[in-house]
């Protein structure tokens, strides 16, 4: 039966014009990303509910091979390459934003950008050190290998979603004007199928600490955040704080940042060391919780 359906599909495809056949082939190989408002950034929930983009202390970045990344229940991630942090997250989020914007008017697989404009859009200095940092980030994202498995419940059944690949396919830049030509991995569109969130970008840019940025994404990916132990949050964000008391202190400061930027209304840590938060009501659409 399946073979007959495939035969009918290919027969129908052959009757289409060459131009339409080429367009269908392109969309099959390069599925479009969702479209979101310009003041937000669309990000797969997989990136927000794990330590894939972790809270790494300055100078402590390391290369790993097949390392298991902490993630919420039902999500399994292995990573090979130089560990990624919240700065790399900003690069991925804004690159995906540019791809989403471009696909609405062009089928070009490469996004053109300037280092200066890109760095300013993610809240970083556009000087020489900033340009060098951006190129290093693109290198890390190109050289990384991410293996993801996600269990998605559907009624009485559970579907398994899997993804394997880099986050950026390739890039090259000009030395004269620091212009980049960037190609993201087309398979990234599949990650959005497993659920995604619109982040309030200007809100995120106001945050100073990486922990606050990670928490901003994590809580944004839940319509109604559930309470979690402080130890669980330390694990999920990839913090390297050895002493729980030190992490708890940083957590309090980060939560206050979220209140100051109006990402949260309030928060408490109860006697059992569980963190409760109350979010601002925002009109943000998501495809999957």
N, C-alpha and C positions, 0 to 999 in steps of 0.2 A: 504493500500500500504506500509506504513512504517513498519507494523508488518510483512508483507511478506518479506521485505528486511532484517529485523532483523533475521527472521527464516533462510533465505538463508545464512546469515553471520555466525550464530552459527553452522549450518550444515557444512559449509566449515571449520570452526574452529575445529570441532570435528574430521575431517579427517586428521588434521595435527598431527605430532609426538608430544608426551608429552613434549619433550624438547622445541620444537618450540612454543607450546601452553603456556608453562611457561614463555618463553621469551616475547611473545606478552602481556601476563598478566602483567609482570614486567614493560614493557615500557608504558602500559596503566596507571598503577598506579604511575609510576615514569617517566614522559616524560622528555627527555633529554634537557639540557640547550643548547643554541647556543654555537658555538665555536668561540673564538676570539684570536688574537695574544697575546703572553705572555707579551708584553710590554704595553698592555691595560687591562682594566677591563670592562666587559660588565655589564651594569646596566639598569634595566627597567626605561623608561622615567617617570613613575609614581613617582619614588623616587627622580627624579631630578627637577620636576616641581611643587613641593609642599613644605610645611613646615614639612613633615613627619620626616625628619632629620633636625631639625631646628638649628638656631643659638642661643644657650642657654648660658646665662652668667654663669660663674663659681659659683657654690653654689646655683643656682636658679632652678635646675631640680625639677619637681614635678610630682606626680602621678595623672592621670586623668581617667575619666570613660566616654566613648562614646563621647569624645570631637571632635568637628568638626575641621578639619585641613585645613588651608588655602591652596588653590590649584588653578591652572589655570582653565579657563572656560571649562566646560564639564567634569571635574574630581571632584568626591566627595569622601572624606576620613573621616572616623571616627576612633578614636584611643582610646584604653584602655590600661593602664599600665603606667610605668615610661616613660616620654617623652624622645625621642631619639635625639641625636645631631650628629654633623659631625664625631665625633670619632666613634660612633656606625655605621655610614655610612661606614667608612673605614673597619670595621669588617665585615659587610655584603658583601661589594664589594669583599673583598679578599676571604671570605669564598665561595662565588659563583664562584670565579675564580678557587679555588681548586677543587670544585665540577665539574666544566666544564672540567678541566684537567683530573681528575680521571675517569670520565665516558667514556673517549676515550679508556681506557685500562682495566677497571674493572666495575663490576656490584655491587660492595659493596656499600651499602647505607650510610655507615659511612666514613667520611674523617678523616684520622689521621693527626695530626699536633702537633708540639711542640710550647709551649708558646713563647719560645725564637725566633724561626724562624718566627712565625706569626707576633710577635710584630715588628721585624726588617723589615718585608715586608710592614708594614703600617707606617713605620717611627717613631716608638716609642721605648722608652727605654725598655730593656728586663730584668731589675732588678726586685726586689721584688714588688715594687709599681706598675710597669708595668704589672706584672703577675696578681696582685690583680685587677687592673683596667680591664684587659681583661676578667677575670672571671665574674666581675660585668656586663660587657657589654653583655656577653653571657646570663647571667641571665635576663637582661632586654629584650633581643631579644626573649628569650624563653617564657617569661611571658606576652609578648605583644599580643594584639589582634587588627588586622587591618581590617577594612571594607572598601572596595573600589568599587566604581561604576564609569565607564567611558563610555562616549558617543563617538562612533567612526563613523564619517560620511562615507557612501559608496554611492556615487552618490546621488540619491534622497532619500535614506533611511539612517537611523541612527541605528546602532547596539549598544546595551548596554552590556558592559563587566563588570563582577562583580567578586570579590574575597573576601574571608573572612578567616582569619587564622593568625597564628603567623608567624614570619620571620625565626625563628629557631625552629625545632621540639624538639630536645633534645640534651644534651651533657653530657659527664662525663670525668673526668680527673684523672690521677694518681698523688699522692702527691710526689712520689719519683723523677720522671723526668719531671713532669709538661707536660705530653703528653695528648692531647685531642682526643676524639672520638666524632665527630660532625655530626649531621644529620640535614640538612636544610629541610624546608617544601617542599615536592615535588610539591605542588601546585604553588610554585614560578615560575615554568616554564611558567605558564599561563600569568604571568605578562609580560614576554618577548613577548608573542604573541600580546600584545597591543602596542608594540613599545619599542625599546631599543637603547642604545647609547654605543659606545666604548670610554671610558675615557683614555686619555694619563696619565698613572699612575705616571711616574717619574715627569711629569709636576705638577701634583697635590701635590706630596710629597714635592715640593719646596715651596708651599704656607704656610704662617705662621698663618693667621687668618682664623677663621671658616667662616666668611662672604665671603672671597675670595674663599674658597673651595666650598661653596654653589653656588656662582656665576659661578665658573668654570664648575660645573656640569650642571647648568641651561642653560648657553649659549652653552655648548657642545651639548645639546639635541636639539638645533635648527640649521638647516642648515644656515638660514639667520635670525639672531635675530631681532625682531621688537622692536621699542622703547617703554619703559614703564616708567610710573611715578615713582619717588622716593618712594612715599607712597605705590605704588603697590609692589615694590620690598621689602620694609620693611615688608609688610604683608605676601608675599609669602615665605620669608625666615624664618619667625617666630621670627624676632628680637623683643627683649623686650625693645628697646630704647624708652623711653617715649617722648623725644623731637625729632622732625623730624630733626632739625639742627644737633643733635648729631649723628643720623643715617647717615645723608648726609656726614658728615665728615668721618665716618668709611667707608662708601661706596666709597668715593674718594680714600682712602688709599687702599681698597681692589681691586679696578679697576686698580690702579697703580701696584699692585702685579701681576695681570694678564698680564699686558703689560710687566713687567720685566721678566716673565717666558715665554713670547711669546705665551701665550694663546690668547691674544688680540693684535691687531695692534694699536688700538687707541680707545678712548672713549670721549664723551662730555656729559655734562648736560646742556640742553638748557634753555632759559629764562622761559619756561613753566614747568621746573623741570622734563623734560623727559630725560631718559638716552638712548643714542645711542652708540652702540659699533660696531667695525669692527673686525671680526675674522681673524686669520691666516688660510690660505688654507691648509687643511689637508685631507689625504686620509682615511676617516673614514666612514664605512658603517653603515647604520641604517635601520631597517625594517619598521619604521613608523615615520613620523614627527608628 
